[in-house]
Amino acid sequence: MEDATVGWIAAIIIGGAAGWLSEKFMESQMGTLVNLLLGICGGAIASLLLGIFGITVDGWPVYIPASFIGACILIWLARTLQRAA
């Protein structure tokens, strides 16, 4: 049976899509590269946070919403820190 984890190329593709969707959802004006980074980092952060609660992020169906949620969290965090500075 094939491993169900998401590979690097898939993480980049999913991360880009999740970053773009989160930019639209959060009404943020960021560039393509930042969207890509937000989606990838958001997926990693969401995977870590969900892992704390015992939820495993394996495969596309779980990684896509996890990346979206993680990217939204990062946009919110960036806005909060920017307002505080």
Helices and strands as residue ranges (DSSP letters): H 8-25, H 32-52, H 60-84
